[in-house]
Amino acid sequence: MAAMAAEPAVPDYESAELYTRAFRVGALGFGWRQLLGPPDLSLAEEEEEDADLAVAAALDCAPATAAELRAVCSIDMLMSSEKEEDPDVIPEDSSLLTLRMRKKALERREETIIVDRACRQETLTFEMESHASGKRPDNPTDLIEEGELLLTLNIFYPVIFQKHKDHKPYQTVLVLGSQNLTELRDSISCVSDLQIGGEFSSQPDQAPEHISKDLYKSAFFYFEGIFYNDRRYPECRDLSRTIIEWSESHDRGYENLQSVKMEDYVFNDLSLKIGFPYLYCHQGNCEHIIIITDIRLIHHDDCLDRNLYPLLVKKHWLCTRKCFVCKMYTARWVTNRDTLAPEDPCFFCDVCFRMLHYDAEGNKLGEFLAYPYVDPGIFN
Amino acid sequence: MSSLPGLKEDCEELLGAFQQADTVRFERFAELWRERRFHTIFYGRIRALERNKITKKTLDLARQYFFPPYSFQIRVGALYLLYGLYNAQLCQPKQKIRIALKDWPEIQKFHLDLLDSQHYDAAYIFRRLRLARAFHFTAMPKLLTYRTKKKIEENYFKEEFKDPSNRVNSLITNDVLEELMNVHDHYQKMKCVISADKSQPDKALSLIKDDFVVNLKDITLEHQEWQQSRMKLFRNAKVTPETENKKKEETWLESEGPERASALARIKYKSYSAVVEVSKSRRHRQVQLESSESGPSCGKSPGRSKKASRTPQPARRGSSEVRGEMQVAEETVTRHIGMPVITEEDSDEGEVSLPKRRR
């Protein structure tokens, strides 16, 4: 906590290689901006021309020396001057151990593999990672300012399947230091926001009006002893109150828990530890672990359109439950005690569900209870 | 690192050859690089996603040699290596070199050293990298995911690349000595306070040798003097042949040979003594100390007393050798905090602290 008081924070490990001490996010940006000059922070598209005179001035040497340096230290000095090479081909007689080992691995792969192409998931991962990089806004006012901070957050899904025992699925989001916490909250997509409560076998068309997101708007983030509650709407409740009361009612070892309004804070205001697990809770008890894995200055190769943030750069591919009839589309309905279905519960896509359970006028056929179903893989 | 077999060996081989060449000239480095065709390191049929990962890891590996405890020459080599790798990579857009805020002062110091000793090529290349915006200015050197590793990677340092003689100096810096004396002083005073006879501590409290600190100081000074004289010998022996080599190499800079060599030696020496300076972790701790003043056990003299009662951190000493250079600062903290305990241990056996710490 001592780092909080100091003006520019220099984060350091609290637990080696695992997480840092708590520091104020904005102070990190301040610290870097103090140390760096305009060329380091520049987001301009073109690299700055480096004139001999500038070099001479910076290095305190003669302009002639600068010209010489340009020649001697040119990157061409490191590249082979010979014929064009194909980067896909590893040269035969390489003395580099890395290449010899890689060559062996690739050859082994070639022998065993049947189809040699990127699988869908790999393509998707790459696309997600790079789709926005280097993007610039059409409107110059949306351009991100120099020296802005970029936070990388891993947001975990609240799943406890056995198969995810070791590697919990998560999505990775980039947010800007100047962005409000509510902007992140609004961008987190979770199936529990889309749940629809109730039984709709007699009026299936009315189901979409009862989405949980619109009914229960409360949510909070928890960072370093402070609950950041979403209080933007009058119907929002302070979800953290029960927790704070619980911790105060007995001596639980958690003192000074505070509750503040999420909408009053941007990420720069937060004090947190990088690499430390925090919490996002919504819908009363849908709990997502959040880990800030990285904070750094924005770079000109990053996406520079402010409107595209929070930017999703990675998400887990979840299996979807398919319709029992067509076996093709993702299930939208689940029925219980269904006289028309072979299983209980039984899953249907919207089209098949209506075709099977209703006649042309929309009258209910047979006996069943129908509940809207939201598949966890819906965001794939 | 584990997923990039052979890379560490390749980098160390190149840096080792550079060290053998006994120079910091980029020209020589480029020769060595070309001999090995090092730019082909990224070659092979690799898809974009994998390539990004490999490149990130490669830069991450090379970056480690850019920081202490590696010697000045290895660090210059690492700078050239980063320059080469950054430009040779096949990623589009290029992967960046991550620099943590806590490491930046070290780089600035290094840069000043380069300028002071007129290693224009190294300084120029550092400038090129910055202008090419090859760095990500980050909070921490790595992404932290709170994933506890099942197998802790042995992150050893290549001995030959390190500054050979800075261990004692980095363990017992002038500040540590000074602080140790203060702590000892304070310890004595505290003993007096709680003793029956206020002017002199009880016999029962005499648990350490009173002259321990003084002895330690003397030994350290002796060691420093011995080292300096050895350095002088080393330098004198080296200057003549080195000058000859250098003259050939550096004609393009038209600089005076002997001047260069002595400047280089000065810088090398500087980089030894550089480690002795206050690490930033200490400053941090100073703040902590002051903030903990309000504690009840403080008694008369504020600030200092806490230190003695501070519980030692969980023992990390065994592993401290092998951990990343980023931990150097933290390690220092650990040692500082553990200091009073060590004092007691050592006193039982006499003044064996030096060999013991040297490991």
Interface residues (C-beta under 8 A of the other chain):
Chain A: A2 A3 A5 A6 V10 P11 D12 Y13 A16 E17 L18 Y19 T20 L28 G31 W32 L35 L36 P39 D40 S42 E47 E48 D50 V55 A58 L59 D60 C61 T65 A66 E68 L69 R70 V72 C73 I75 M77 L78 M79 S80 E85 P87 D88 V89 I90 P91 S94 S95 L96 L97 T98 L99 R100 M101 R102 K103 L106 A118 E122 T125 F126 E129 S130 S133 G134 T152 N154 I274 G275 F276 P277 I291 T293 D294 I295 R296 L297 H299 H300 D301
Chain B: L4 P5 G6 L7 E9 D10 E13 F26 E27 A30 W33 R34 R36 R37 F38 H39 T40 I41 F42 Y43 G44 R45 R47 A48 L49 N52 Y83 G84 N87 A88 L90 P93 K94 K96 R98 A100 L101 K102 W104 Q108 L115 Q118 Y120 D121 A123 Y124 I125 R127 R128 R130 L131 A132 R133 F135 H136 F137 T138 A139 M140 K142 L143 L144 T145 Y146 T148 W252 L253 K280 S281 H284 V287 Q288 S291 R316 R323 G324 M326 Q327 A329 E330
